[in-house]
């Protein structure tokens, strides 16, 4: 019994060295402040509290033309109104978690891609082209923008989505502010910063476009904004992810560090997937699919080092009330204290049960006097 309790105490001690870090992921807001209010109300009815919020871009909906190479400021005039709209959405998101990062999307103003494009203090941090440590051994690395989606024909040859005559919606895809070749060229310094993160630390990639090769970037429905049933399925799936990001995520140094890749862009391809060992999450669109994602990372302290891993990842509808009764313990320190107290009581109880019992002397027994035997009747012995 004592051995069992000792093993249980050891297990509790190991659990006490694990800390959960909850991450809320939203994306493709497209000016829908009402959806943010609805999400805030939903989260208020849940007991899970979030430490970090990641926004995958498209805070607003600024019309752009497709670019070749990189976008030029003179080609995107009159952006002040859209900067204000993006700022309004960012301020609303800042009320959902104590720490918020975003990357600009393909329909956000060009100014958000500039090196000094930081919103005022107290607002979410612009993570584009940035690698920043957020807590013990955990980093966020961001890259904004999106390239042109493509299809593959029957021979596997790549073609731009707009070259297909099957889906008029595809004319709505925008390549901004870089095309694929320019994005890959500009990513090189950022990639080097990511791979210079200590090997035992963990990185969360935050991008607008996802990695090509992940199911979360593959649009299979004709309407890329809807997940309603029934859906008309495309003859050729649309690859809305970035080839450059897919190549980067395949590299061994990236796989050693990246535990989570959060992205948006492909609204109807929302979901959770694996890319090697990295967990890839597309939360969908707050405006169109009315969804968000919830992820829990667990910090383990093993032999003096910290290790992060994803223990839970799910996409949920804003109107889904199934998590309103969530009883997740929000303070790991209080949980560890309570478990330690339970173990102490169990060990004390076991110790008291294991002591040899004190012998109580038995009461003296009163013996009755012997009764003389009766004479034997019957057979008589002869002398």
N, C-alpha and C positions, 0 to 999 in steps of 0.2 A: 504493500500500500504506500509506504513512504517513498519507494522508488518511483512509483507512478506519479505521486505528487511532485517529486523533484523534477521529473521530466516535464510535467505540466508547468511548473514554475519557470523552467528554462524556456519553454515555448512562449510563455507570457512575456518573459524578458526580451526575447527576440522580437515579438510583436511591438513591444514598447519602443524599439529602435526604428520602427517604420513610421513614416509620416506621409499622409495623403495630401496631395496638392490638386485642387479642383480647377479645371480650365473650362471656360465657357467660350464657344466658338460661334460667331455669327458672320454673315456676309451678304453682299449684294443687297444692300439696304434700299438703294434707289429712291432716296428722299422719303421713305415711308416711316415717319416719326410715330404714327399711330401703332405700327407693328412693334416698335421699341417699347412703347408704353404698355402694350398688351403683354409683351415678354416680361417686362418688369413686374407686372401684376402676377403673372404665372410663377415667376421665381420667388415672389414674396410668400407664396403658399407652400413652398417647399422648405425643408429644413437644411438642405445642402447649401452651403455658402461657397461662393467662388472666390479664389485668390487672384485669378488672372482672366482677362477677356481678350480674345484675339478676333479682330475683324479682317476679313479677307478682301476687302476693297469694294469699289463701286458704292461709295457713300451717297453719291448723287448720280445724276444721269445727264451728263453733258455730251451733246452730239459731237462726234469727231469724224473726220474722214480717215480712211486707212492711210498709214504712213509707209513710205519706203525708206529704209535706213532708220532715221530717228525724226521725231516731230520737231518742228521749228516754232518758236514762240509766235512769229508773225502769222503762222498758219492757224493759230487757235486764239483769236482775239476775244475780248469781252468775257473774261473768265471770272471777274470779281464776284458776280452774282452766284456762280457755281461754287466758288471758294467759300462764300458765306453759307450756302446750303450744306456743303460738306462739313463745315465747322458746326452747324446746328446738329447734324446727325452724330458727329463725334462727341459733342457735349452730352447728348442724350445717352450715348453708350457709356460715358464715363460714370453714370449713376448706377451701373449694373455690377461693377467690380472695383476694388481699390486700385488695380493696376490694369491699364488698357493699352494695347498696341494695335495699330492698323497699318495696312499697306494700301496705296492708291490703286484703283482698278482701271480698266480700259475706258471707263466713262467718267473718270475723275479729272479735275483740271491739271494741266501740264505743270503748273506751279508746285504741286505736291511732290513732284519728282526731283525738285532741286535740292541741292545739298543742305541748304539752310531752311528747308520747308518744314518748320516745326510749329505746331499750333501753340497758343498761349499756355503758360503754366497751369497745371490742374486739368488740362485736357489730355486725351490719349496721345501716346507717342507715335510719331511717324517712323515706322521701322524700315522703310525702303532703303536698300543699300546699307544696312546697319547690322551689326552683330553686338548684342549687349547682354550682359549677365543680369539675370532677374532675381535669382536666389542661389542658395548653396549648390554649386556644381551644375546649374541649369541656365541655359542661354536661349535667347530668341534671335533669330536671323531672318530678316525680311527682304523680299524683292517684289516690287509691284509691276503692273502692266501685263499685257497679254498679246500673243501673236495670233496669226490667222489660223483658224481651225482648218482641218483638211480631211479628205476621205481617201480611201484606197480602192482602186478599181479591181476588177476581177483578176488582174495580173499583179496586184500588189503595188502598183504605181501610185504615187501620191498625187493628189490634185486638190486645188483650193475648193472649199465648200461652195463658193459662189459659182463655180464652174458646173456644178450639178444642177440640172433643171428640175429636180424632184421636189425641192423644198423652198418655197418662196421666203420662208422665215430666215433662211441662212444669210440673206442680204443684210440682216441686222447685226451680224458679228463685226466687231471692230478690232483692228490691229493697232495698238497704241501703247506706249509712245515709241516702241522699237519693233522692227521686224525680227525674225528669228536669228538672222546672222548678226545683227547689231546687238541684240539682247545677249547673245552668247559672248560677244566680244567685251561688252561692258560688265558682264558678270565676273570676269576673271579676278579682279582684286577682291571682290566680295567673297568669291569661292575660297580664295586663299585664306581670308580671315576666318571663315567657317572651319576649314581644316586645320587651322592653328589653335583652335580651342583644345584644351588638354584632353588627351585621349579618353580618360576616365570620366570626363564631364559629359553632359547630355545637351543636345541642341534641339530646339523646336524650330522648324522651318515654317515661316508664314509668308505665303505668296498668293497672288491673285489667280493666275493660271496654275493648274496642277501639273504634275509630271506626266508627260506622255508615256503610256504603258500602264497606267493605273486605271482601274474600272471607274474611279470617281471622276475621271476626265473624259469618259467615253459616253457620248450622247447617243442613245438608241431610239428615242422617241422622235417623231416628226416635230412636235411642239417642244422645244428645248426649255420652255418655261414652266411646264406643267407635269405633274405626276398623277393627274386624275385618271380614273379608269372609265372606259377602255382607252388605250393609247394606240395610235397608229405607229407601227414600228418601221424604221428606216430600212431600206434595202442595203445601204452601206452605212455603218456606224460613223459618227462624226468624232474625230479626234480633236478635242478642244484643249488638250494639254500642250505644254511646251516641250519640244524636243530637247532643248538645252537643259531644262530642269530635270527631265528624265535621265539624260546622260550623267548629270551631276549626281543624282541620287543613286545611280548604279555604282559609283566609284567606291572602292573599299574604304577609303578614309572617311567618306560621307556616311557610309553604313555603320562605321564604328561609333559615330557621334550622334546621328539623328535618330531620335526615338519617336518623334511625331512630326508629321507634315500636314499643316492646315492650309487649305486652299478653297477657292470659290470658282467663279467664272461659269462653270457648267451647271446651271441651276438644277435641271432634272436628273443629273447624274449623282445626286446627293447620296451619301452613304459612307461606309467605313471599309477600307481595304488594307492589304499588306503590300508593301513594295520592298522585297527583301525582308529585313528585320524591322523596318520602319512602319509605323502605323500611319496611314494616310486618311484624313477626314475631310469630307466636303459637306458643310452644314446645309447646303442649299441656299435659297434666297429668302430673306425675311419678307420681302415684298410679294414674291410670286409663289413660292412653294410653302411659305409660312412655317419655316422650320429653323431649328438651331441644333447645335451639337454640344454634348456634355462629355468631358474626358476627365478621368482621374489618373494622375501619375502618382506612383509610390516611390518614396525615397527610402532606400535601405542603406544602412551603415554596416559594411562588411569588412572586417579586418582593418579598420581604420580608414577605409575609403567609402565614398558615397556612390551609390548606383541608382539610377532612375529607370523606371520602366512603366509602360502604360498598362494599367490593370482593368480599365473599363473605358469603352468608347461607344457612344450611341447617338443617333440622330432622332430628334423628337419634334412633334408638331407643337406649335405654340398653344393650341387649344387642348392638348393632351393633358388630362388631369390625373393620370395614373401615378405620377410621382408626387402628388400633393401630400401624400401621407408618408413620404420618405422619412425613415427614422435613422438615417446615417448619423453617426456620432461626429459632431463638427469640431470637437477639440480632441486631438489625439493625446494631448498631455493629460487631460482629465480621464480619458479612457484608460491610459496606462496606470494612473494612480488608482483608479477603481479596481482594475485587474490585480494590481499588486496587493491591495487590501484583501481581496478575495483569496488570493494564494496564501497570504499570511494566515488568514483564519483557517483555511483548509489544512495547512501544515500544522498549526497549533492543535487542531482537532485530531489529526492523525497521531500526533505525538502523545496526546493524552490517552488515546485508545490503545497505543502500543505499550504503555507502562504495565508491568506485571501487577495483577490484582493483589491487594493486601489480604492475607489469610485471616479469617475471623475464627477464633477457637470455637470448636463445637461444644455445646452444653454437655455437662457430665450426664452419663446415662445411669439411672438407678437400676441395679440388678436385683431381681427378686431372689429370695432364698431358695435353694434347691429343695425340691419336693422328694421325700424318700420313695424309692420304688416299691410298687406293690408286690407282695409275694407272688411267685409264679404259680399259676393254677394249672393243674393237669398232670403232665408227666412228672413222675417222681424218680429220682435217681436211687439206685440201690447202693448200699454200702458194701 
